[in-house]
């Protein structure tokens, strides 16, 4: 079994919490940094435990779970990418020098593209799993309009109504059309979400990622020229959904093959919402990809 230690790191505008798992018997594999956004370390526990033949680094993004965000703190693709680099440097005493591999999920798979451009020498293989890359989609303007409405709904009405709209948008399995905006707003209770506004406005997804991610355009020229082995990836479930289309679009832009992983958008974990996922199969597929 791996040995788990937890650490904190003061960075501009936040205090980050990260975990390091070291294998009981050191092997030849590079350390792997497993990350997401807004998902924190707890969402990757099942996957990290299965990668017990190498050092595994996980963390909570600023403002999520155990990590804090200053009252006037900001979040953006570039800031999250800087945090990846800061956490890695802080963990070097435990995981060692040299390039690390990365498995990045969802918003983390967008943020990692900025890290690749800024610090390619730190990275070996980077798996970008289902990045919601609005900028690369043919319906980008409608997608951005829908996300802007989610942000405005959150500020006006609170978590439940905004999150219901986010779930509704996430369930779309084809490019948006104008007809999407003529449907009634979803009832939060349909998704088991609160209908009352508790007054909070600090949700990292609705007040952070939804503000910044739709406007990020990756530096495709730099990514084509990088020495980093970038692997766009998607889940086998959910064809046509926006994050899967983002992964496919990234692969097409860079002239790369897209790798299909078992399961859905969160195929690395099994839970009440995704009971058919198989984390062990996902970990086996990730090991194969990281072999190169």
C-alpha positions, 0 to 999 in steps of 0.5 A, a space after each residue: 500500500 502507498 504511504 499518504 502524507 498531506 501538506 499545505 502551501 501558501 501561494 498568492 491569494 490562497 493556501 493549497 492543500 495537496 497529498 503525496 502517495 509514495 509506493 511501498 516499493 519504489 519502481 521505475 515509473 515516473 510520478 503522476 500528478 492527478 488533478 481536476 477543476 473544480 474536483 479536488 483530491 477526494 474525487 480521485 481517491 479511487 484512481 490514486 489508490 489503484 496507481 500504487 506502483 508509483 508516486 501520486 500527487 493530488 491536490 485541492 484547487 484554490 477555493 475547493 475543499 481543503 484549499 482556501 481562496 482569499 476574499 479578493 482572490 481570483 481564479 483563471 486557467 493561468 492561475 490554476 496552471 501556476 498552482 500546478 507548478 507551485 505544488 509540484 515544486 513543493 512536492 519535489 523533496 518527496 517525488 524527486 526531480 525530473 519530468 512528471 506525468 499528468 492525468 488531468 480531468 475536465 477543467 483541469 484538462 484545460 488548465 494543464 494546457 497552459 502549464 504545458 506551454 509555460 513549463 514543458 521541461 517539468 512534464 513527460 506525458 500529459 493525458 487531457 481527459 475530456 477538456 471542455 474547450 469552448 474555443 474549439 467548438 463550432 457552437 462556441 458562441 452559443 455555448 458561451 451564451 449558455 454558460 454566461 446565463 448560468 453565471 448570471 443565474 447563480 449571482 441572481 438566484 443562487 446555487 440550485 437554479 444555476 446548478 440545474 442549468 449546468 446539469 441541463 447543459 452538460 446533458 446535451 449530446 449535440 451542438 447547441 442551436 437557438 432552440 436550446 434557449 427557448 426551453 423553460 428553466 429546469 426545476 432544481 428539485 428535479 436534480 435533487 438540488 435546493 430551491 431556496 437561495 442560501 445567499 452564498 456565492 463562493 462555488 468554484 464551478 459556478 463563480 470561478 470556472 464558468 467565468 474563466 474557462 469559456 474564454 480560454 483559447 489554448 496556444 495551439 502553435 505552442 502545443 504542436 511544437 512542445 516536447 511534452 507528449 500530450 494525449 487527448 482523451 475522452 470517455 467511451 460513454 456520452 458521445 456528443 457531450 461538450 467535454 467529449 467534443 472538446 477532447 476530440 477537437 483538441 486532438 483534431 487541431 493538433 493532429 493527434 489520435 484521441 484515446 478512449 478511456 472506459 466510463 463516462 466523464 468521471 470514469 475513474 470513479 464509481 459512485 451513485 451517479 455513475 454506478 457502472 464506471 470501473 476505476 480498475 479498468 480506467 487505471 489499467 488503461 491509464 497505465 498503458 497510455 503512460 507507458 508511451 
